[in-house]
Amino acid sequence: MNKKKGCMDAITDTKEYYKAGLESEQEEHEYTRQALTIAEKQIAGYGTLLQSANTDAENLLAYSKDLEERVEALKEFACTVIREECWGIAMDGMEIQDLAEKLGLIAEHIATEEDIGEEDDFEVGDKIYKFTKLTQAERQV
């Protein structure tokens, strides 16, 4: 009987050991699953950061090209006005306006209510000139 009891105890012990191992293995699988979930979230976060950084870089590149375009147009305008005013035949206001329009510094615009201030001498519907994005003082990226 002792042998039988000893054998039964061994079987019970084996079952308990197997059950404990299975719980431990399940815990390990759960821990691994949680670790993978965290890693996936981190990778997704890094992907979002990289995408955002890429967008920022593209915006900065576009802004840089815009600034270069603005500088070149303004340099040409300044050089032409200085050359003509100081070293050549003086330019009149219409010639300066035509040059500014040609270089994209100003553009024709039909006046609206929003354009008219207290000291303006034009009316709604009149052709006026407004500064373009090349001559705007502030830009946002």
C-alpha positions as CSV (number, residue, x, y, z in Angstrom):
1,M,0.0,0.0,0.0
2,N,2.8,2.3,0.7
3,K,4.1,1.7,-2.7
4,K,0.7,2.4,-4.2
5,K,0.4,5.5,-2.1
6,G,3.9,6.6,-3.0
7,C,3.1,6.0,-6.6
8,M,-0.1,8.0,-6.4
9,D,1.8,10.8,-4.6
10,A,4.3,10.8,-7.4
11,I,1.6,11.1,-10.0
12,T,-0.1,13.8,-8.0
13,D,3.2,15.6,-7.7
14,T,3.8,15.3,-11.4
15,K,0.3,16.6,-12.2
16,E,0.9,19.6,-9.8
17,Y,4.4,20.2,-11.3
18,Y,2.9,20.0,-14.8
19,K,0.1,22.3,-13.9
20,A,2.5,24.8,-12.2
21,G,4.7,24.6,-15.3
22,L,1.7,25.2,-17.6
23,E,0.6,28.3,-15.5
24,S,4.2,29.5,-15.6
25,E,4.3,28.9,-19.4
26,Q,1.0,30.7,-19.8
27,E,2.3,33.6,-17.7
28,E,5.4,33.7,-19.9
29,H,3.3,33.7,-23.1
30,E,1.1,36.5,-21.5
31,Y,4.3,38.5,-20.6
32,T,5.6,38.0,-24.1
33,R,2.3,39.1,-25.7
34,Q,2.2,42.2,-23.5
35,A,5.9,43.0,-24.4
36,L,5.0,42.6,-28.1
37,T,2.0,44.9,-27.7
38,I,4.2,47.5,-26.1
39,A,6.8,47.1,-28.8
40,E,4.2,47.4,-31.5
41,K,2.9,50.6,-29.9
42,Q,6.4,52.0,-29.6
43,I,7.1,51.2,-33.3
44,A,3.8,52.8,-34.3
45,G,4.8,55.9,-32.3
46,Y,8.2,56.0,-33.9
47,G,6.5,55.7,-37.3
48,T,4.3,58.7,-36.5
49,L,7.3,60.7,-35.3
50,L,9.2,59.8,-38.5
51,Q,6.2,60.8,-40.7
52,S,5.9,64.0,-38.8
53,A,9.6,64.7,-39.1
54,N,9.4,64.0,-42.8
55,T,6.5,66.4,-43.2
56,D,8.4,69.1,-41.3
57,A,11.4,68.6,-43.5
58,E,9.3,68.9,-46.6
59,N,7.7,72.1,-45.3
60,L,11.1,73.5,-44.4
61,L,12.4,72.7,-47.9
62,A,9.3,74.4,-49.5
63,Y,9.8,77.4,-47.2
64,S,13.5,77.6,-48.1
65,K,12.7,77.6,-51.8
66,D,10.0,80.2,-51.3
67,L,12.5,82.4,-49.4
68,E,15.1,82.0,-52.2
69,E,12.5,83.0,-54.7
70,R,11.6,86.1,-52.6
71,V,15.2,87.1,-52.2
72,E,16.0,86.8,-55.9
73,A,13.0,88.9,-56.9
74,L,13.7,91.6,-54.3
75,K,17.4,91.7,-55.3
76,E,16.5,92.2,-58.9
77,F,14.0,94.9,-58.1
78,A,16.4,96.7,-55.8
79,C,19.3,96.5,-58.3
80,T,17.1,97.7,-61.2
81,V,15.7,100.7,-59.2
82,I,19.1,101.7,-57.9
83,R,20.7,101.3,-61.4
84,E,18.0,103.3,-63.1
85,E,17.5,106.0,-60.3
86,C,21.2,106.5,-59.5
87,W,23.1,105.7,-62.6
88,G,20.5,106.0,-65.4
89,I,17.4,107.8,-66.4
90,A,15.1,108.2,-63.4
91,M,12.1,105.8,-63.3
92,D,8.6,107.1,-62.8
93,G,6.1,105.5,-60.5
94,M,4.4,103.6,-63.3
95,E,7.8,102.0,-64.4
96,I,8.5,101.0,-60.8
97,Q,5.0,99.5,-60.5
98,D,5.4,97.6,-63.8
99,L,8.8,96.2,-62.7
100,A,7.4,95.1,-59.4
101,E,4.5,93.4,-61.1
102,K,6.8,91.7,-63.7
103,L,8.9,90.3,-60.8
104,G,5.8,89.1,-58.9
105,L,6.2,91.5,-56.0
106,I,2.7,93.0,-56.6
107,A,-0.3,91.7,-58.4
108,E,-3.4,93.2,-59.9
109,H,-6.5,92.9,-57.6
110,I,-10.1,94.1,-57.8
111,A,-10.8,96.1,-54.7
112,T,-13.4,94.8,-52.2
113,E,-14.9,96.4,-49.1
114,E,-12.1,94.8,-47.0
115,D,-9.4,96.6,-49.1
116,I,-10.8,100.1,-48.5
117,G,-9.4,102.1,-45.6
118,E,-10.2,105.6,-44.4
119,E,-7.5,107.3,-46.5
120,D,-7.9,105.2,-49.7
121,D,-8.9,106.9,-52.9
122,F,-10.4,103.9,-54.7
123,E,-13.8,102.2,-54.6
124,V,-15.1,98.7,-54.6
125,G,-14.5,97.2,-58.1
126,D,-11.5,99.4,-59.0
127,K,-8.3,97.8,-60.2
128,I,-5.6,98.1,-57.5
129,Y,-2.3,96.4,-56.8
130,K,-1.5,94.4,-53.7
131,F,1.7,92.9,-52.4
132,T,2.1,89.2,-53.3
133,K,3.4,86.4,-51.1
134,L,6.9,87.4,-52.2
135,T,6.7,90.7,-50.3
136,Q,4.7,89.6,-47.3
137,A,6.6,90.4,-44.1
138,E,5.7,87.3,-42.2
139,R,5.3,83.7,-43.3
140,Q,4.4,80.6,-41.5
141,V,5.9,77.2,-42.2
